[in-house]
Amino acid sequence: MSSIRQYLSGIFGEAFEKAGLDKSFGAVVESQRPDLSQFQCNGAMAAAKVAKCNPRQTAEKVAETARELAPQLSIELAGPGFMNISVSDEFIAANANSSLSSTTLRLEMPTPQKIVIDFGGPNVAKPMHVGHLRSSIIGDSLQRLLRRLGHSVVTDNHIGDWGTQMGMLICKMREEQPSLPYFDEKYSGEYPKDAPCSIADLERMYPQASAHCKTDEVAMAEAVKATDELQKGRAGYIALWKHFVALSVETLKKDFDALGVRFDHWYGESHYTSAMRELTESLRRNGCAVESEGALVMHVAREDDKAPMPPVLLVKSGGGFLYATSDIATIDFRMKEFAPDRIIYVVDKRQSQHFEQVFRAVRIASIVKSETGLEHTGFGTVNGPDGKPFKTRAGGVMRLSDLITMVTDKARSRMTEAEIGSNLSDAEKEDIAVKVGMATLKFADLSNHRLSDYVFDLEKFSCFEGKTGPYLLYTAVRIKSIMRKAADAGFAEGPITGIGEPERKLLLILASLTDAINAAAENLAPNFLCDYAYSLAQEFNRFYNDCHIMREENVERRSSWLSIAKLSLLTMESALDILGISMPDRM
Ligand code: ARG
C-alpha cells in the first residue's frame, strides 16, 4: 500500500519549499504521541535555525500552505513549532482501496543499482557453524529485500576452500593412508575417480588434524608446506583436494537447500589462484606492495588512524597466499565481471579490521573507483543460554543440520501442546513443523539488530505467542482460514468503507510497509521488517477480536472487513517473503 508518511513528506516538503526553505525539512515521521496525532513534522525548528527566523512562525506558515495543498489534513501546532498531523478516515480508506485494486502491493522504487552480496562463506571440511548461519539468514534476507526494491543483485558464496585447513587435511590423509597415489610425486597415471574418504571421515579428520597442528609445531609447518604446494599446483594434492571440495560442497548444498537459501555463484577462494599470482606480481611491479622480511605486504595505515592498522600480508615468505590476498583478487574479479555500484559483505563483525585493510588496499591499488561502495555489513555472535558462543550440549560446534533438527523437533512438540494441526494428515503436519521450525530460527536471528549479540533461547523463540516466527505464521494462517471460511459461506470482499476506531490503526500500519522496507534497506537491517511484521500481526489480532467478520450481518461492513483481512494477508506475505520465511496454508 502506498506510504501515507511518504505522501505527507511530499506535501510538507513542498510547503517548506514555498516558504523558501529546503524541502528536506518537510520529512514527516510517525507520531511519538499517538494520543495527539498520527504523524508529525518537526522540521520547522531546524529550518528556523538555518534561516534565522522564528520557529513557531515558520511552522504556522508551512502549516497554512500544507492545508491549502491538502485540505483534508488536520494540522495542529504545538510547543516551539511541532506540527501534529492526522489524516481523515476517508483518506485512509481511499489509500487502502487503491492498493487493493492493484494486483501487487506497490512500492516506490529507488534508482536501480548493481549490487554484489557476499554471504554464507562456510569453509570446506569444517562444519558450517552458527556464524555462517547468521550470515546466510541475514544475507538471504538482504538479497530478497534489495531485489524487491528493483536492484540488480548478484550473490556469491565465497567458500573457504583454499586455506591452511586443506594442507592439514592432506597431511592427515597421508598419515592415515600413505600408500594412496596422491602422495607419490613420481606418480603419473590417472588419479582415482572415487574419493578416498567420506564426508563423515572429513568431519572426523579435520578437528583431529587441527587440534594436532595447534600443539605440534612440526605438524603445523608440514600443513603450511602442503598448503603452499597445493596452491602451487602439485598434481596429486590438487586431485585429492578436488575430492575434499566436492564432498563438502555436496553437504553444504543440502544445508542451504534446507534453509531455502540460494546463491548465484559459488566462486570460492580457489577460483582466484592464478589471479592472485598475477595481481600480487603487478602490485609488486607498480610499487603498491613491498617486500618485508621475505614476505610481500601492502601498507594501508593512514596518518589520522586512531588505532594501529597493520599492513596487509599478500604473500608469505614461503610463497603462500592469504585470506586477504584472495579477497583483493576477488574484488578485482567482481569489478571486471559485474561492474557493481556496491559490494556488501555479510560477515562476522569481528572481521572488521580485515575488511578495512582489504578495502583500503583495493582503493590504493585503484582496483575500485571511488564511487563504488564497499560495505562490511557485520553481525554479532549467537550465544547459548550460558552467554557463551552457541555450542552443542557436548561443547562442540553446533552444526546447522543439528540446529535444524532441534528447531523442527521443538516445533512438533509445541504443535502437539497447542493442539495445532491435530486434524491434519501426518505429511501435512510434518510440512508445517518444518516451516514453523524454520520460522523460529530465521525470525530469532533477524529480529535482533544484526550488530547485537543475542542468546538463542529456543523456549522463547518457539512460542506461538510473543515476538516470534511461529506467532507470525499462526496469525497469517489464521487470516488464510478466515478468507477460506468466508469464501465457503459465499461472502465477498468489497470496498473498504465506514472505517473508525476498530479499523484505523490496522490500516495505518498496513500503509507503512514501504517505510519498513526502506528503513531495512537503508540500514541493511532486516530487524526493521521483523518489528513491522510483529506490529502488523498484533494489530490484526486486535482488529479481529473487535470485528467479528463471520458473524457480521451488515453486508457492506462485512465485505469491507474482508478486504482489510485480505490486505493484511498480502502485506504479511510480502514482509515474510523478504525475511525468507515461508508459511503453510493451514495449521
Ligand atoms: N570463510 C570465511 C569465514 O569462515 C568467511 C568468508 C567471508 N567472505 C569474504 N569475502 N571474506 O570466516
Residues whose N, C-alpha, C, O or C-beta is under 5 A from the ligand:
A	BS01	LIG	D118 G121 P122 N123 H158 G160 V347
